[in-house]
């Protein structure tokens, strides 16, 4: 029997979801492909090169014959810290151009929804690599995701060269305007049946937060207590009603603003096919 293959990003916020496969009870039972860019997992799933992938949720609307694996996610009820807009000290209302970290389409689409739907205007978009100095040298604001964003999240006012910069948490903005939590990524599969228990793997990972913190301590440059708060309080690995409603609204707004062709209904693995 062929070993199942799964894919996920190597950001610290995915670590509790993949720890079991790398070090725990599922070690050796599953082949794991890690990449710094979440969009890479979506590509592997689209090419049918993996059995399941932890994918930015916008990909669900772009891939055919994909089902969401229920209950497990990377999301935030209030503040995420690792998905942010950064400006050169100004308000978002004054932004005329935005450099976009294109490694997650979900965050790019969320940024466009925030400006179009909530702020009521459209800045110029510029694709960019996730380097804050070059991004802000070319644009009024920058979208950062994952660990590069997390490194900036310690303070609302930071220093970039000689100028103060401001940090805006995208989950906080979303909650301010919608009242809902937000789901950034979920496991997805094209298989009709999945033997892997992703919820149990998540629970095992969350039980080993201290080991995960030790693994990332040198890379993230956050204190252990701050990292623990991030992984156990800022990030939510299970979907509550607020987050599910937020995901439905996100898909609706993405379709409204033509970021996806249409908002197809969410289908979860294990649910009967609906005609």
Residue pairs with C-beta under 8 A, 6 or more apart in sequence:
3 29
3 30
3 31
4 29
4 30
4 31
4 51
4 52
4 195
4 196
5 30
5 31
5 32
5 33
5 49
5 50
5 51
6 18
6 21
6 30
6 31
6 32
6 33
6 50
6 51
6 52
6 53
6 54
6 187
6 196
7 32
7 33
7 34
7 35
7 40
7 41
7 44
7 45
7 50
7 52
7 53
7 54
8 14
8 17
8 18
8 32
8 33
8 34
8 41
8 53
8 54
9 34
9 35
9 36
9 37
9 38
9 40
9 41
9 54
9 146
9 185
10 34
10 35
10 36
11 36
11 38
11 82
11 145
11 146
11 147
12 82
12 146
12 147
12 150
12 212
12 216
12 219
12 220
12 227
12 230
12 231
13 74
13 82
13 146
13 150
13 230
13 231
13 235
14 54
14 74
14 185
15 205
15 212
15 215
15 216
15 231
16 202
16 205
16 206
16 208
16 209
16 212
16 231
16 237
17 54
17 72
17 74
17 187
17 198
17 201
17 202
17 205
17 237
18 32
18 34
18 54
18 201
18 205
19 201
19 204
19 205
19 208
19 211
19 212
20 26
20 27
20 200
20 201
20 202
20 204
20 205
21 27
21 29
21 30
21 32
21 201
22 32
23 208
23 211
24 201
24 204
24 205
24 208
25 201
25 204
26 196
26 201
26 204
30 196
33 41
33 44
33 50
35 41
36 103
36 146
37 103
37 104
38 54
38 55
38 56
38 103
38 104
38 106
38 145
38 146
38 185
39 56
39 102
39 103
39 104
39 105
41 50
41 53
41 54
41 55
42 53
42 55
42 56
42 59
42 62
42 63
42 105
44 50
44 53
45 52
45 53
45 55
45 59
45 63
45 66
45 188
45 189
45 190
46 59
46 63
48 190
51 189
51 191
51 194
51 196
52 69
52 187
52 188
52 189
52 191
52 194
52 196
52 198
53 187
53 188
53 189
54 74
54 185
54 186
54 187
55 185
55 186
55 187
55 188
56 104
56 105
56 106
56 107
56 184
56 185
57 106
57 183
57 184
57 185
57 186
57 247
57 250
58 105
58 106
58 109
58 254
58 259
58 260
59 66
59 105
59 106
59 188
60 66
60 68
60 186
60 188
60 251
60 264
60 266
61 251
61 254
61 255
61 260
61 261
61 262
61 263
61 264
62 105
62 260
63 188
63 190
65 190
66 188
66 189
66 190
67 188
67 189
67 190
67 267
67 268
67 269
67 271
68 186
68 187
68 188
68 266
68 267
68 268
68 269
69 186
69 187
69 188
69 189
69 194
69 198
69 268
69 269
70 239
70 268
70 269
70 270
71 198
71 199
71 238
71 239
72 186
72 187
72 198
72 199
72 202
72 237
72 238
72 239
73 183
73 184
73 185
73 186
73 236
73 237
73 238
73 239
73 243
74 183
74 184
74 185
74 186
74 235
74 237
75 181
75 182
75 183
75 184
75 185
75 235
75 236
75 237
75 239
75 243
76 171
76 181
76 182
76 184
76 234
76 235
76 236
77 175
77 181
77 236
77 240
77 242
77 243
78 171
78 172
78 175
78 181
79 169
79 171
79 172
79 234
80 169
80 170
80 171
80 172
80 182
80 184
80 234
80 235
81 149
81 150
81 153
81 169
81 230
81 234
82 145
82 146
82 147
82 149
82 150
82 153
82 230
82 234
82 235
83 104
83 107
83 110
83 143
83 144
83 145
83 146
83 149
83 169
83 170
83 171
83 184
84 143
84 144
84 145
84 149
84 152
84 153
84 167
84 168
84 169
84 170
85 92
85 98
85 111
85 114
85 141
85 142
85 143
85 144
85 167
85 168
85 170
85 173
86 132
86 135
86 136
86 141
86 142
86 144
86 152
86 158
86 165
86 166
86 167
86 168
87 94
87 95
87 136
87 140
87 141
87 142
87 165
87 166
87 168
88 136
88 140
88 141
88 160
88 163
88 165
88 166
89 163
89 164
89 165
89 166
90 140
90 166
91 166
92 114
92 115
92 119
92 141
92 168
93 119
94 140
95 115
95 123
95 140
95 141
96 123
96 124
96 140
97 123
97 124
97 125
97 126
97 138
97 139
97 140
97 141
98 111
98 115
98 123
98 124
98 125
98 126
98 139
98 140
98 141
98 142
98 143
99 126
99 127
99 128
99 134
99 135
99 136
99 138
99 139
99 141
99 142
99 143
100 108
100 111
100 125
100 126
100 127
100 128
100 143
101 107
101 108
101 128
101 129
101 130
101 135
101 142
101 143
101 144
101 145
101 148
102 108
102 127
102 128
103 130
103 145
103 146
104 145
104 146
104 184
104 185
106 184
106 185
107 143
107 145
107 170
107 184
108 143
109 250
109 254
109 259
109 260
110 170
110 174
110 182
110 250
111 143
111 170
112 125
112 257
112 259
113 250
113 253
113 254
113 257
113 259
114 170
114 173
114 174
114 177
115 121
115 122
115 123
116 122
116 257
117 177
117 253
117 256
117 257
118 173
118 177
123 140
123 141
124 139
126 138
126 139
128 134
128 135
128 138
128 139
128 142
130 144
130 145
130 146
130 148
132 142
132 144
132 148
132 152
132 160
132 165
133 160
133 161
135 142
135 144
136 142
136 160
136 165
144 152
147 216
147 219
147 220
150 220
150 222
150 230
151 220
151 221
151 222
152 158
152 167
153 167
153 169
154 222
154 226
155 167
156 166
156 167
157 164
157 165
157 166
157 167
158 164
158 165
158 166
158 167
159 165
170 182
171 181
171 182
174 180
174 182
174 246
175 181
175 182
178 246
178 249
179 242
180 242
180 243
180 245
180 246
180 249
181 236
181 240
181 242
181 243
181 246
182 243
182 246
182 247
182 250
183 239
183 243
183 244
183 246
183 247
183 250
187 198
189 269
194 269
202 237
202 238
205 212
206 232
206 237
209 228
209 231
209 232
210 224
210 228
212 231
213 224
213 227
213 228
213 231
216 227
217 224
217 227
220 227
222 230
236 243
239 247
247 266
248 266
251 260
251 263
251 264
251 266
252 263
254 260
254 263
255 261
255 262
255 263
265 274
267 274
